[in-house]
Amino acid sequence: MVTAAPQRPAFLPRGELDRLLDLLHEDGRTVIGPIARDGAIVYDEIRSAAELPAGWTDEQAPGRYRLNRTDSPRLFNYTVGPQGWKRYTQPPRVPLATATRDGATVSFEPAVSEPQRLAFLGVRACEIAALLVQDRVLAAGPFADDDFRARRANAMVIAVQCTRAGSTCFCTSMGTGPEVTDGYDLVLTELDDGFVVGAGSQAGERLLSQLAPAAASKAQQQAVTDGVAAARATMADQGVAAEGLPARLMDRLDHPRWAEVADRCLACANCTMVCPTCFCTSVGNVSDLDGATNQTERRWDSCFNGDFARVAGGNFRPRRQDRYRQWLTHKFATWHDQFGTSGCVGCGRCIAWCPVGIDVREELAAIAPPYEEPAAPPPAIRPPSLDALVPLPMVSYSPSVAQEPAFRADTSVATVRAVAGETADTFMLWLQPDDEGLLAARPGQFVMVDQPGFSPVPISVSRVADGALWLTVRAAGAATQAFTTLQPGAQVGLRGPLGRGWPIDRALGRDVVIVAGGIGLAPLRPALDAVLAQRDRFGDVLLAYGARTPADRLYLPELDAWAHAGVEVAQIVDRAGPEWLGQVGVVTQLLDRRDWKGRQAVAFVCGPERMMQATVSTLRTAGITRRRIFVSMERHMDCGVGICGHCQIGPFFVCRDGPVFTVAELGDLFGREGM
Amino acid sequence: MSSERSVFTELGTGWFGAGLSPHALTRLGDCCASARSYAAGDEIMREGDDRHPFGIVIAGRVALRLLVPERGAITILTVEPGDVVGWSALVAPYRATSTAVAVEPTDLLEFDAEALRRALREDPALAATVYPRILEAVARRLGATRHQLLDLYTQQAERVPW
C-alpha cells in the first residue's frame, strides 16, 4: 500500500455507495463487508449496499453481544462483530502441500497460493492495527508466510471510522484508534445522509477520482471530528494501563490470580478464535483411505487447547492457569520481544465472546497494576505502516548460522539407506537426501521428516556423513513407529535444516564440557564430530553421559572411539545389574567436584529438562557462567513451521530462535512450570 | 598401602578429608582406623548388617546394591574415591541400608563403628567437623536418588505427538 498525500475530504451520499461497489467489482474484486446474520455482524461477500446491516447496532459487555434494531439509516452503526479479517488474510485452513505415495516412491508438491482479489469494506481502526500486527508476524520477518503475503497484497482496505464505541472497546489505551490514520486505501465516515470519504493510497485516490464526489462541507468535516471524539470519550475510563505493561506482567508470573482466573476460564479458546491477531496454527494431515494421497494443511489452533503444548518432552502447559498465563503474557508482553508491538489492538472481542465474561482489562489490572496512575493518558503509539516495516533483529549469538526455517512447503525427497536398531527403543534412520542443502545441517540443527499419512516429525540430526543424514529416533508414537518399518530404498520427505544449533566456534580454544542425558546424546554427536575434526583447536573435552541403564546407552562403539581420540568419556546409568562395573547414579555426579573456574569453559547440554536444570546448577558451581552454558530445548519442538506457536517459551519460538539457547537467554524461563 | 599415615595423607586429598584439623585426624586415627583392600567382587557389607564399618573410599569403586526378588541385585549407586560408604554406621539404628560390593580392586579407609560413635559422642569438636561431612554425603545421595526416582530418560508422556 503506497500512502498518498492527504486530499481534501469528499462527500458521498449514501445512495451512491453502490457506485463504489460497482467500481470495485469492475476492478475484479470480491467485496467482503458486514452483514447481519445469525444474530451478529459477520464479514462475508456483499454484492450491493442493500446487503449492509442498515439500522443495526450492537450492544456488547463481558460475555454478552446483542444486535438491536434502530431507526437510524446508518449502515455501519455497530462496532466490531465476532470475526476479524484474519479469516480472509490467514484463513482457518490453508493447504500447504500434497504428498503422494506410489509404492516405495513418495513425492511432495507444495500448494500454490492464488488468492482472490478482495476488497475489505468496513475495516475499523483497531482492525487495521490488527492487519499491521499480522504483517509484522506473518510477513515482515525472515519467516514470512507467502500465502499471507499474497492474500494481503490482493486485498484493498476500505476503512470506516468509529463514531461510537462499545463498553468492551479499548483501542485508545492500546494506541490503535478510534481514528483511522494509516494502512487504508479509502476511509469512510458515516453521517446520517452519507459518507465523508478520504483516500489513503494511490489506489484509493484512483477510486475517489472515479467516484468524483463533491467536496465535504465544513460542517460535514466537523461531524467527522466530533464523531471520532465521541467514540474516544466513551473509552476514557475503560482501558488498560498499557505503558510499561510488558515488564509489569512478566514480573507477576507467580501471581495467585492466574489460578483464580483459571477457575473461571473454560479453556474454550473462543478468545483466541475471535482475536484478530492470534496466529497460532497446527499442521495436520488429511489422507485418503489407502494412504496414497495426503494433504498437509495448516489449521487455526489455540494455546488454550489441552494438547497445544504437548511435544516430545511431554505437555509443558498441562494446567489451565499455565495456558491462560501463556495467552495473556504473550499477547501483552512477549509479543513485544518477538514483534516489536503489542499483540492486542483493543478491539474487545475476547471480552464479549468469552462465555463466562472474563475481561482482560480487569485481569491485567488485578495481576499487573501500574505503580501509579499516569497523570495524562499514555501517548498513542501507532504501529508503523507496512512500508516502514523492517525485520526485527532476533536474539543471536552466532550470526554465522544461516537459517531460513519459514514454512515454504519445500519438502524434498530422501531415500532410506538403512534403518538399524540402536537400543531397545531407539533406532538409526539413515537418509540420503535429494537436496544436498540438507547436508549443510550444523551440529544441533534439526529436520522435519515427513511420511504421507503421518504428521511430520522434528528430529535432530545426529550426524552428517557420506552424503547422508543419520537420525536417531525413539519409537514413541505412530509416526516414529512407522519409520521402523521402512525398507532400504523407501522414500520419505525432508525439510530443513532448521533452527539454531551448537555454536562450535564459541568453544574454540576453550575446554568443552558436553553433558548428555538419554537420547539427548543424538543432537550432541555432531558437536563431538566437529570438535574431533579439529581436536587440537580445543582444550580439554569431557563427555559426561547419563543413561537409564547400560543397555540404553547410544553409540557404544563410538564411546570407546571418542575416548581414544582425546575426549574424556565419563558414563553413568540410573540403575544397573551386577554385571555393570561402571558408575551408577545421576549425570551430575560425573561433574561434581570438578573445577573449571577461570578456564572459560563452554558447556553443551542436552537431555530431559529436569536433568538439564540439575546439570546447569552443577556446572555453574564449577565455574561455568550462564552465558557459556548452552542447552537444547529440542523436546519442545513441534511443527517446525517457524510460526505455529506451539513451541513458545516466553518470547522464544524454540524451532526458530533455538533449539539451542544459552542459560542466560532463557533466564527465569528455564525450568519454570507451565511456561 | 604402606602405613596408616599415608592413608591419612590420601584422605586429605579427597573432599571428605580435606580441611580436617590435625586434631580431628588424630582422633579419627584412634578409632581403630585401618586401610583395607578389597578385590573386585568382594562384599564390604550386607544390607541389614548392624555391625558394619564406616569407610572412606581411597581408590577403586564400590557398588551399593539392593536385592529385588525376580530382578536380582540392582545397583542403585556407585561410590567413587573420596566418598563415604557405610554412613549408616553413624545413624541409628546403625543398619546398612544396602549391600556394598567392590566392583574393582578397592582401597578403603575403615573405622570401627562403635569406636567412632564413642569418639563423636565424647568429642564435640570432632563431631562438629565430621557430622556436616556425613550430612553432605547423605544429602547428595538423597538428591541423586530423587533424580533417579524421576526416571527421566523414559518416555513418560501417556501420549506422544509422534
HADDOCK unambig.tbl for C-alpha pairs under 7 A between the chains (distance, minus, plus):
assign (segid A and resid 310 and name CA) (segid B and resid 161 and name CA) 6.93 0.50 0.50
assign (segid A and resid 311 and name CA) (segid B and resid 160 and name CA) 6.93 0.50 0.50
assign (segid A and resid 311 and name CA) (segid B and resid 161 and name CA) 6.26 0.50 0.50
assign (segid A and resid 312 and name CA) (segid B and resid 160 and name CA) 6.14 0.50 0.50
assign (segid A and resid 312 and name CA) (segid B and resid 161 and name CA) 6.68 0.50 0.50
assign (segid A and resid 314 and name CA) (segid B and resid 157 and name CA) 5.10 0.50 0.50
assign (segid A and resid 457 and name CA) (segid B and resid 162 and name CA) 6.46 0.50 0.50
assign (segid A and resid 476 and name CA) (segid B and resid 160 and name CA) 6.57 0.50 0.50
assign (segid A and resid 476 and name CA) (segid B and resid 162 and name CA) 6.60 0.50 0.50
assign (segid A and resid 477 and name CA) (segid B and resid 160 and name CA) 5.66 0.50 0.50
assign (segid A and resid 477 and name CA) (segid B and resid 161 and name CA) 6.51 0.50 0.50
assign (segid A and resid 477 and name CA) (segid B and resid 162 and name CA) 4.37 0.50 0.50
assign (segid A and resid 478 and name CA) (segid B and resid 162 and name CA) 5.71 0.50 0.50
assign (segid A and resid 479 and name CA) (segid B and resid 162 and name CA) 5.02 0.50 0.50
assign (segid A and resid 480 and name CA) (segid B and resid 162 and name CA) 5.90 0.50 0.50
assign (segid A and resid 518 and name CA) (segid B and resid 153 and name CA) 5.32 0.50 0.50
assign (segid A and resid 547 and name CA) (segid B and resid 153 and name CA) 6.78 0.50 0.50
assign (segid A and resid 548 and name CA) (segid B and resid 153 and name CA) 5.76 0.50 0.50
assign (segid A and resid 574 and name CA) (segid B and resid 148 and name CA) 5.71 0.50 0.50
assign (segid A and resid 575 and name CA) (segid B and resid 74 and name CA) 6.76 0.50 0.50
assign (segid A and resid 575 and name CA) (segid B and resid 75 and name CA) 5.73 0.50 0.50
assign (segid A and resid 575 and name CA) (segid B and resid 76 and name CA) 5.30 0.50 0.50
assign (segid A and resid 576 and name CA) (segid B and resid 74 and name CA) 5.72 0.50 0.50
assign (segid A and resid 576 and name CA) (segid B and resid 75 and name CA) 5.12 0.50 0.50
assign (segid A and resid 577 and name CA) (segid B and resid 73 and name CA) 6.09 0.50 0.50
assign (segid A and resid 577 and name CA) (segid B and resid 74 and name CA) 4.82 0.50 0.50
assign (segid A and resid 577 and name CA) (segid B and resid 75 and name CA) 5.76 0.50 0.50
assign (segid A and resid 578 and name CA) (segid B and resid 73 and name CA) 6.17 0.50 0.50
assign (segid A and resid 578 and name CA) (segid B and resid 74 and name CA) 6.54 0.50 0.50
assign (segid A and resid 578 and name CA) (segid B and resid 75 and name CA) 6.52 0.50 0.50
assign (segid A and resid 581 and name CA) (segid B and resid 103 and name CA) 5.72 0.50 0.50
assign (segid A and resid 583 and name CA) (segid B and resid 78 and name CA) 5.42 0.50 0.50
assign (segid A and resid 584 and name CA) (segid B and resid 75 and name CA) 6.83 0.50 0.50
assign (segid A and resid 584 and name CA) (segid B and resid 76 and name CA) 6.22 0.50 0.50
assign (segid A and resid 584 and name CA) (segid B and resid 77 and name CA) 4.56 0.50 0.50
assign (segid A and resid 584 and name CA) (segid B and resid 78 and name CA) 4.97 0.50 0.50
assign (segid A and resid 585 and name CA) (segid B and resid 76 and name CA) 6.72 0.50 0.50
assign (segid A and resid 585 and name CA) (segid B and resid 77 and name CA) 4.99 0.50 0.50
assign (segid A and resid 585 and name CA) (segid B and resid 78 and name CA) 6.68 0.50 0.50
assign (segid A and resid 585 and name CA) (segid B and resid 144 and name CA) 6.36 0.50 0.50
assign (segid A and resid 586 and name CA) (segid B and resid 144 and name CA) 5.75 0.50 0.50
assign (segid A and resid 586 and name CA) (segid B and resid 147 and name CA) 6.86 0.50 0.50
assign (segid A and resid 586 and name CA) (segid B and resid 148 and name CA) 6.63 0.50 0.50
assign (segid A and resid 608 and name CA) (segid B and resid 152 and name CA) 6.37 0.50 0.50
assign (segid A and resid 608 and name CA) (segid B and resid 153 and name CA) 6.94 0.50 0.50
